Amino acid sequence: MVVDDNHHMRTIVNTILRSLGCMDVRECGDGAAAFELLRSRPADIIILDYRMDTLDGLDFVRLLRRAGDSPCPMVPVIMMTGHSERRHVLAARDAGVTEFVAKPISAKALCARIESALMAPRSFVKATAYVGPNRRRRSESTYEGPSRRETDRDDDPPKSPF
């Protein structure tokens, strides 16, 4: 599913997806229409714009991830935007976005994000403050400090950093 209030951008993304072999691509002009369409026909992946009228990308992702009646809360979401400053990327991550791509998009960049979302999915986290894919992309195998979560703890006491 492609969600963008700009018809030309939807056409570009749709063309890229078709060139990758995706033949069943649905398009919506805003987040509210997309959410309604998902109720009748869930998507395998959602590519959406950051800024839109009615329901913008961030609010859409929050609704998708947290609403009790969400049709597909765990679907991978790729956010695309011309606003690629760090604060926007972090806001998207914290809303529950799976991947982020800056406009103007290229087929190569979009394909890389799709591949990452589908071929190397991160575990899904459902907590009070956050719902979405695990925000940690790296495994810190050399970390020797104390465990930060109850589920991380084992019978051995944590190693001292000193």
N, C-alpha and C positions, 0 to 999 in steps of 0.2 A: 504494500500500500504506500502511495506517495501522497503526502499532505503538504501543500504549499498554497498560499493565496495568490501566487504569481503563476498564471497559466503557462507562460513560456518556460519557467523553471520545471514545472511538472512534466512538460513535453520533453525537455532535455533529459531529465532523470528517467522517464519512461523509455526513451530511446536507448539510453545506456543499459537499462535493465533488460530490454528486449534483445540487445546485442549480446548480452550474457546468457540468453536462453530463457529468461523469465517471460512467459507468455500471458500469465494471468495477473496483470498489474491493474489495481484499482486506484483511482485518483479522487482526492477531495480538496476543496478550496479552503477549509478551515478545520480546526480541531473538533468542534462540536459535531459537524457532519461526519467526520471520520469516526468518532466514538459511536455514533448511531449506526453507521455502516458496519462497524466491527461486531455489533450485537447480532446482526443477521448473518455475518460471514467473517469469522476471525481471520487474521492475516498471519503469514509466516514470519514476516519482518515488516517494520514500519520505518519509512524514511520521511522525516518531516522538517519543516522550517522552524527556526527559533522564534521569529516574530511574525505573528498573524493576528488579524482581527478576530473578534468573537471569542475564541479560545486559543491562546498562543501555545507554542510548543512546550514550554515549561509546565504550564497548567495542564495541558493535555497529558503529559507524561505522569505528572503527579496523580491525576484522576485515573489514568490507566493502571498505575501501580497500586493505588491505595483504595479505590472505590470498591465497596463490598459487592457491587453488581458488575464489576469490570469483566468484559467477555474474555480477555486474554492478558492478565496482569504480568505474565512472565515473557511476553513476546520481545524479541530483540528490537531496540529502537536506535536508529541512527539519526542524529540531529545534524542538519546542515544550516549554515548561516554565514553571512558576511561579517558578523560580529564575533570575531575569533579571539578577542582579548581574553587573557587568563581568567578574569572574573566571570565571563560568560561560559567558558569551558567548565569551570568549577561549579557554577550554578546548574549547568546541564547535568554534570556528573552527580551532583547532590540531589537532583530531581529524580534520578534513576535511569538516565540515558545510558545505553550500552556503548555506543561509539559516537564520535563527533567528527564532522568533516567541514572544512571551511570553503565558502564560495569565493571565487568561481570554482565549481567542482570539476574534476576531471574523471574520466572513466576509470583510470588507474587508481585514483584515490578512493573513489566510491567502491570499486571492486575490492580493494584492500580492507576497507571497513566491513563490508559484507562478509568477506572471508573470515575476518577476525571474529565477528559476531556469531557466525554459524559454525565455523570449523574449530574454533578454540573458545567455546563459551566459558564464561566465568560463573562460579557458583552464585546462586540467587540468595539474597539476604532479605529477611523479613523481620524488621525490628520496629520498635516504637518510633524512633526518629528517622528511620530510613527504610525504604523498600526499593529493591532493584538489584542489578548485578553487583557483585563484590567490587568495591572501588579500588581495591589493591590489585594492581596488575603484576607485581613482581612477588616472587616468593623469596623471602629473606632467609635463606638456609644457613647463613653464617650468624644469625642473631643468637646471642647467648644470654640475653637479659631475662628478667622475670616475665612470666606469662601474663598476658593482659586480660584474658578471658577465663572464666571457670572451665570451659570445655577444653582449653589449651593445657590445663594443668595435669600433671601426672603425679606419681608417688614420689618422684625425686624432687628435692628442694631446688629452686632456681639457682643457677651459678652466679656467684658474685662477680660484678664487673670490675672489682679491684684485685 
